[in-house]
Amino acid sequence: MEKWDYIDAIITELKGTTDTNFQVKIGEVLKNYYKDKKLTYEMPNSSGGDDKNDGWVLEEQKFYQIYSPQQFKGSFRKDIQQKFSEDLEGLLSLIYNEGKWGGQLKQFIFIVNTIDRNLPHDSERFFDKEREKFEKQYKIKFKVKVVNLDFIRDILLEMSEDRLRNLSSLLRVTSMIDYNALTLTMLYDFIDVLNEGVQLKLRGKMTTSATDYNRISTPYKIALNDLEEVSDDIEFMIMNLHVLEEMIGSVYQDMEYTEKLQRIISYIINEYQVLSESKKGVELYKEIIRNIVSFTETNKSYMFPVELLVVYIFDKCDIFEKERVGV
């Protein structure tokens, strides 16, 4: 099991949780996150009223308010704005009029469970205007941030694998993790980076050229595996493998991306092994590519980077029969 397995399982669990359960689980994430930073995260018991404080970092006077209704009452955007204003106004009144929560606020972070949606646009700068209004009212300065579970994902990425393992166990999501699964997010991330490399090449901004790639296989491997029909495609891809190799040598020096790449390569090798039991030659080659592209549920824009990766694995001799020594 690897780092992003835990992260994806935790995020999936949070997306499917609402009301108090969502608040409690977010609280566990934040408590573990701040523990590593040697800071104190407290989550008031909401049974007797939380005094507009779903959680706070004592040393930083940073307050969290967490919003995850079972359903939005009206406009998605208006509901978030209304809840934000009510909670911030109530918290500021308690802090500056009643002296609660240490008598000071430096940052207010409003976490919304948008489930499978992005946060609504804020083209009118509603949240900044609300902050400015309250700063003027209380003669103070503070920061606000309105975020969704992307914020939590970034926090999880900062945690160690041991911390994520413990957190997954605490949230009871460990059993949800398929150790051998290729996640859609993982493949999207890889294709996004590879597409960027292709665009840089087209714009003449690649630092390497086709001659910088050291080919391993020979043209004989194409004939050996009955792939003559697609030999031009394979040779063209091999001529462009420097794009993939440069990407691996730069972005994929990051451990997270390296692990993602290895997972994707393992997935493709496994696809080959399964499909090769019933298919061979050109049919096998095309079916591997087709299966991976269909996994993304997107259009043909993924065909080139996916085929580039398949040929990369082909050239490294991890799939299809290898040339015999001396041939």
N, C-alpha and C positions, 0 to 999 in steps of 0.2 A: 504494500500500500504506500502511496506517495502523497506528497503535500497537497496537491490540488484535489485528490480524492476526498480528503477531509473537508476542504473548503467547499467543493461543489455539494457535498452531502449536507453541510451546515446551511448553506444558502438555500438549497432546495427545501429543507425543513422549515426555515424561517419564512419563506414565501407562502407556505401552506398554513401558517399560523396567524391567528388574529387576536385582538383584544388583549387581555391580561397575559395570556400565554406568550404572545409575541413580545410583550414588554419584559417578561421574566427571562426569556431566552436571550434577548438582546442584552439584558443586564448581565447575564453570565459571560457573554462574549466580551463585553466591555470590562468586566471585573478581571478577567484573565489577561486582557490586553494591558490594562494599567498596572497589574501586578508585576509584569515584566519590566515596566518602566519605573517601578518602585514608587508608584503613586496610589492613592486610596480612592477607589470607586465605591460609592455607597448607593444603594437602591432602597429608598424608603418603602416601608410596608404600605401598600395601597388600601388595605382593608379598612383603615380608619381615616382614609383621605391622605393623599400624598403631598398636599399643599403645593400643587403644580410643579412637582419635582419628581420626575420618573427615575432620575439618577444623576449623580454629580461627582465631580473630581474635586475633593476638598482643597488640595494644595493649589489648584489652578482656578478655582471658582468658575468652573465650566459646568454648565447645566444641560442635561439632555431631556427632551420631551419626545415621547414615542407615540406615533399615531398609526394604528392598524385596525380600522373598523371592519366588521364583517361585510359591509357594503357601504358605498358612498351614497349619501342622501340625495344629492342633486348633482350639480356640476363637479366633476373631479377636481378641477382647479379651484373653484370657489370653496369647496369643502375644506381643502388643504389650507387655503388662505384664512378662512374663518377660524379654523382650529388653531392655526399658528398665532393669530392675533389674540385670541382668547387666552391661550396658555401663557404667552409672553406677558400680556398685560397683568394677568393674575399673579404670575411669579414675581414680576417687578414690584407690584404692590406689597406682596408679602415680605420681600427683601427690604425695600426702602421705606415702607410705611409702618411695618410691624417688626422690622429688625430680625427677620428669620433668615436661616441659611447663611449665617456669617455676615449678613448685612452688605454683601457686594456681589455683583454679577459681572464677569469679564467676557464670557462667551455663552451663547445660547444655540444649541444644535438641535434641530427639529428633524427627527427621523421618520420618514413615511414608508410604509410597506406598499409599494406600487405594484407588487406581485409581478406581472409580466409586462408592465408598461413602464415607460420613461416618466420622469417628473414632467408635469406640464410646463410649458414655456413661461417665462416671467419677463416678457418684453416691456411691461410697464414698470418694472423694478419695484413691485409691490412690497417685497420683504425688506428691501433697503429703505424704502419710504417709511415703513412701520418702525424700523429701527431708529431712523432719524427723528421720527415723531416722539418716541419714548426717550431718546437721548435728550431732547430738548425739554421734555416734561420733567425729567428727573435730574437734569444737568449732569449727565454722566456720559461715558463713552464705552461701548462694548461691541463685540462682533456677533453676527448671526450667520447661520449656515443651514440651508434646507437641503436634505440629502435623502437618498433611498438606500437600498441594500448594496449598491455599488460602493458606498462608503464603508459598509461592514466588510465587503470583500477585500477592500484595500487594507483594512485593519488586520484581517485574517492572514493576508499575504506577509505581513510583518512578523507574524508569530512563528516560533520554532515548530518543527514537526512534532516534537514531544508535547508541546503545549496544545497543538491542534488535536493530537490523539486523545489527550485527556479531556479536552472540551467536547469532542465527538462522543466520547463515552458518557460524559455528563448529560449531554443533550439526547442521548440514546439514538444516535444516527449511524453508529458504526456498522450495524447490520444492513444498512441500506447501500453500503458501498460495494460495487462490483470491481474487484481489484484489476480485472483484465479489460474493463470497458474503456472505449474511446468516447470521450464526451464531445458533444457538438461544439461547446465553447473552445475546447482544446484544438479541434480541427479548424475552427474559424480563425483562431489566433494565429495558427501556423500559416494558413492560406493568406491571411491579411499581410503578414510579414513577407511572404514569398511574392505576392503580387506587387508589393512595394519594390522589391528587388527587380522584378521584370520591368516595371515602369522606369526605374532609374537607368536600366540598360537602354531602353528605348530613347531616353532623353540624353544618352551619352554621358551619364554620371557614374557609371560603374568603374571601379579602379582596376578590375581584372578583365581579361579577354578570354575568348574561347581557347586559346593556346595555353592558358594558365591551368586548365583542368587536366589532371593525369588520368587518362582512361585506363581501366583495369581489364574489361572484357575485350574480345576481338570480334570483328564482323562474323566470325565463324559461329559464335554463340547464337546469333540470330537465325542462321540456317539450321543449326543443331536443334533448335526448339520450334521449327516450322513457322517462323515469324517473317518470312520473306515478304509477305503481302504488306506488312507494316514496317519494313526495314527502313524506308525513307523517313518515316515518323520517328523511329527510334534513333537513327543517326542524327536527325535534326535536334532531338532532345539532348543527346549526348554532347553535341556542339554547344549547347546552352547550359550545361550543368555547372559552369563556372558561376552562374547567377546564384544557384542554390548553395554552392560551396562557399561563396563569399558571404552569403547571409549566415550560414552556419558558423563561419569564422568571426563574425562580428556580433550580431544580436544574440546568437545562441551560445555565446560564452557565458551568458547569464544562466545559473543553475536551473532556474525554473523553466526556461525555454529549452534547455538541453534535455531535461526530463520529458517535456512534452514531445519533443522530436523523437526521442527513443520510444515513447509510447505509441506514437503514430506509425513509426517504422515497424514496430512489433505487430501492430494491428494489420498492416498491409501484408506482412509475411504470413500471418495467420490466415488472412483471406486467401492468399495464394495456395497455402497448404490445403485448405478446405475445398476450394474450387478445382484444384488440380486432380482431385479424385474422380471428377466427372468430365472435365474439360481439358483441352490442350491447345497449343499453338495460338493462332490469332484469336480464336474464340475465348481462350483463357485470358489472354492479355487484355482484350477489350472489356471482358466481364469484371476484372479486377478494378479497372478505372471506373466503369459504370457503377459498380457497387459503392465505391467511395464517394463519387459525386452525388449519387442518390441519397447517401447518408446525410448530406448537408441540406437536402431539400431545397436547393437553390437552382439557378439556371446554369447555362453552359459556360458562364464566365469562370467557373472553377475547373473546367476541363484541362486547360493548359498547365496550371500549377500542379494539379493532381497527377497528370501524365508525366510531368517533369520529375516528380518525386518517385513515381513507379519506376521510371527508367533509371533514376539514380540508384535505387535498390537493385534493379536488374544488373546494372554495371558493376555494382559491388559484389555481385554473385550470391546475394542472399535469397533470390528467387530465380526460378527456371534452372534447367540443367546446365552445369558448368562445362566449359571446354575441357577436353582431356589433355593431359600433359603430352607435349610432343606433336599435337595435331596442328 
